[in-house]
Amino acid sequence: MIARPCHLTRRMRLPRLQPTAWAVCLAVAALGQPARAAEPAGGALAGARLRVIVSTDIGGSDPDDFQSMVHLLVYADVLDLEGLISSPPGRGRLEHILEVIAAYEKDFPQLRRHAPSYPAPAVLRAISKQGAIDPAPRAGVDRPTDGSRWIVEQVRQPDPRPLYVLVWGSITDVAQAVHDAPEIKRKLRVYSIGSWNTRNDPAARDYLYRQHGDLWWIESDTTFRGMYIGGRQDGPWGNRTFLAEHVAHHGALGDLLVAKKGDLKMGDTPSVLYLLRGDPNDPLGEHWGGAFVKTEHGPHYWTDNGSPEWREGNRPGATSVNKWRIDYLRDWQSHMDRTLPRR
């Protein structure tokens, strides 16, 4: 029998109870709470070491790539980052990737205290490359760039693991790399954020789609919008309130993020979330970064799931991301807390 009430709050001193009493207490505390689905199994947070290159239009007209880059770097301890490529087209340039790395360098001592696997800032600078700054011509390909060459070079490394290229901007450099070295497709895995990004270089996207139907490719045109649309957004989980409470004043990275954009968008981040939770080998399964469907296009091509259960308004697939909103925001919160000085 419990002799005293047990109010479970984060800041109150917890009463000393016998194990059986604690079981009753926790059960009572859970009453009235909505049931939550079990998190997807697998992924980098479950111990998988995944090779990753990011191709981004950071610094262009949409500041959400700065947000996604900050998010990526606080998870750099569980991913094997092998490339950060500036692939606009538009105003974005390599210097904008380096701007985020400069903030990371300030937080690096704090981050390293939590996980020695965080890469040194010098390592991140060494793998940062400038990619194409103009859209591809009608043929879909043009000339190799430092970015496209880097993709080829990294895929050709003797590491037997596949290399994931997360495309947050134009897919120009991926198309050029595949054109120049089509044999890399056997180890290349692409997760691209389409929509507006595709409209900035449709020729490169169409080249890959028409000429390389055997490419392992997740093309997200609407699923990614579940990052900031729908899901639980009351109280501290709102797009503004979450940043204000759990990102602002959290190191140089947190301050940079909110200075660039004060509300959570991060439309490219689902490509990272896909690798963090869920089996990356199975795009049909559930992941923090979405669940996709196969089409008749090719043996390794997946896109947005249009079934009603995954549709958020007129955005197919978006619910397959926002259903995990509390889980991935809580986890990100814990990683942003790593930038704070230890008390």
N, C-alpha and C positions, 0 to 999 in steps of 0.2 A: 504494500500500500504506500502511495506517495504521501509523504508527510508535509510537503510544502509545494507551492506551485512552481512550475518550471517554465518561465517565459524565455523562449529562445530568441534572443536578439544578438546582434553582432558585438555590441559594446558592453553588455551587462556581464557581471561575473556569473559563471554558470554554477549552479548548486551541485554539491557532491551527492550523487545518488548511486544506488546499486545498479549493476548492469541491466537487470530486469526492469527497474524503474525507468532507466534511460530509454529502453525500448518502447515503453508505454508513452513516455514523454514525446519522443520523436514521432510516434504514430499520431498522437493528438495534434502536434504541431503541423502535421501534413494534412489534417482534415481541411477540406475546403480548398486545397490547392489544386489547380488544374493538372491533370495527368500530362506528363511530358514523354515524348517518344524517346526510346533508348538511342544514344548517339550512334552514328554509323561506325562500323568497325574498320580498323585499318588506317593507314595514312601516316604522315610524318610524326604526328603527335603520339602515335602508337609504336614508334620506333623505326619506321621505314626511312632509310636514307635515300632521298630522291635528288637526282641531278636536275638543276633548273637554270634556264636562261630566261630573262624577261626582256621583251622588246616593247618599248613604251614611247608615247608621244608627249611625255612629261614636259611641261613648260609651254605647251601650246595654249589653245583657247580655253581648255577645260582644266581647272586646277585639281580635279579629283585624282589625277595620277600622282601628285605629290602625296596625297593621303594614302594611296595604295602603296607607294614606295616606302613610306614610314612604317606602315603595317608589315610589309615584307621584311624590312630590316630587323624589326624586333622579333621576328621568327627565324632569323638567319642562323640561329643555333641548331635548328632541327632540319634545315635544308642545306644541300650542297650547292650553293650558288656558283655558277660557272660563267655568267655573263649578264651584263646590264647594258642594253643597247638602245640608243636614242634613234627611234624610227618615226619621225613626225608623220607625214610632211607638214609643213607649217613652221611656226616659230620655235618649237621645242628643239633643244640642242643638248649635247653631252654635258654642258655646264650645269644644266638643271639636275641631272643625276648627281653630279659632283656636289651640288648644293645640299642635297639630302645626306650624302655621305659625310659632309662637313659637320652636320648636326649629329649624325651617328657617332662621329669621332669624339664629340664632347661627352656623349653618354656612354661611350664604350667602356670606361673603367667600371661604371656601375653595372652595365650589362654583363661584363665578364665575370663579375663576382657571383652572378647567378648561374652562368654556364660558360665554361672555358672554350666551348666550341663556337662561340661567336667569332666570325672572321675579323681579322685586323682591318682597319680602314684602308691601309695600303694595299691589301689584297683586293678589296672591293674596287679601288681606283684602277688597279691593274687589269681587271676584267671588264671595265666600263669602256664602251666603244661607240663611235659615231656611225650610225647607219645612213640609209638613204634619206635625203632631205627633199626629194621631189617624188611625185607619184611615178609609177612605172608607165612607159608608153603603152600604146594599144596592145602590143604583143604580150604585155604582162611582166616582162623582164627587161633589164637594160645592162648595166655594168656591175661587177662585184663592188661591194663597199667593205669598209673595215668590219662593219657589223655582220654582213653575210659571210665573209671569210671566217669570222670568229665562230659562227654557228657550225660551219663545215669542219673547222679545225677541232672543235670540242666534240662533235659527234664522232669524229674519227679517232678519238682517244681510245686506248685499249680497254677502258672500263666497259664491262659487259652490260651494265645497266642502261636502260633507255634514257634519253635526254628529253626532258619536257621543256618546250618553248612556250611561254605564256605571252600572248600577243595583246598588248594594251593599246596599241595604236594601229598604224597601217601594217599590213602583212607583207610589205614590200621586201624586206630583207630575208624573210623566210622563203618567199617565192624565188628570189635570186639564188639563195643557197641550194634549194632543191633543184633548180635548173642547172646550176654549175656542177653539182655532185649528186645526181639522183640516187646513188647507192646509199646515201645517208638515211633514206626513208626507213630502212629496216630498224634503225635505232631512234628515230625521231618521233616525238609525240607532241602534237600542237593543240593547245587550248586557246582559241582566239575569241576576243570580245568583238563582235561584229557591229551591226547597226551603223552608227555615225562613223566609226572607224573604217568600215568597208566603203562607205561613200567617199572617203578621202582618197582611196586608191582602189577602185573597183577592178581595174585591169589585172592587178597582181592577184587579187582574190580569185577572179574568174580563171586566170591561168592555172592556179593550183587545182581548182575545182574541175576544170575540163581536162587538163593534161595529166593529173596525178591523182586519179581516183582511188589509188591504193594507199594514199597517205593516211596515217593515223591522225584523226583530226576531230576535235570537238569544236563546233562552231556555235557560239552562244549569241543569238541576236536579241533575245528578250529575257532569257532566264536570269541574266546578271542583274536585272532591275530589282529582283527580290532583295538585293543588298540594302536598298534604301526605301523600297515601297512595300507596304504591307507588313505583316508580322506584328509582334507586340511592340508598341511604341509609346506606351503610357509611362508617366513618371520618369525615372532615370534612363529609360530605354529609348527615348525620343532621339531623333537625328541631331537635334541641337543639345538637348540636356545631357546625352551620353558624352559628347565631346567636352562639354563644359565641366562635367564632374570627374571624368576619368582619363581625359587626354590633355586638356589644358593644364599648364604648370607641371607637366610630367616630362622633365628634361628638355633638352634642346629639340628633340624630335617631336614631342607633343606640342611645344610652342610653335614650331615651324608648321605643323599640320593645321592647327587652328588659324594661324595667320594667313595661310593660303586659302582656306575655306572653313567657315565657322559652323557648317552643318555637315553631317555625315552623308557622303554620296558613295565614293569608293566603288564605282561601278566596275572597275577592273579586278577588285579584290576577290570575287568569287573564284577566279582562276587559281588563286593561292589557297583559298579555303578548300577547293577540290582536293588539293594535295595533303591538306592537314588532317582531315577526317573523312574516311571512306576509302574503299579499295580503288586506287588510281588505275588499276588494270581493267576496271569494269564501269564504263560510263553509264550503263543501264541501272546500276545500283545507286543507292542514296549516298550523298556526300554533302558536307557543308556547302560546297560550291555548286550543287544542283544535281538533278537526275535527268538523263537525256534519253533520246530514242534513236534507234538506227533507222536509216532510210534505205531506199533501193539504190542510192548513189554509188556506194562502194562498200567493201567489206569492213572498213575501219573508219566510218564516218558517222558521227552522231550530231544531233542538233536539238532544239528546244522541244520539250514534251508538251503537246497540245491538249492532253486529256484534261477534263474539267478539274480534277483534284489538284493539278499543278498550275492552274491558270489563276493569275491575279488580275482581274479585270480583263483587259484585252492583251495581256502579256503572258503568252504561253511559257510555262516552266518556272515563272518567278516564285511561286509558292514553294517549290522544291528547295529554294534557298532561304526564304524568309521564315520557314517553319523552324529553322535552327537559329534564329536571330539571338535569342537569349544565350544559347550555348556559345556561339562564336564571339559575341560581345563580352561575355563574362571571361572567356579565355583571353581575349585581347586585353581586357582590363588588367588581368594578372600580369601580362607581359609589359604593359605600359608602366605598371607599378615598379618594375625592375629598374626604371630610370631614376627612381627616387632614392635619396641617400638613406642608408640604413640607420635606424634609430638605436 
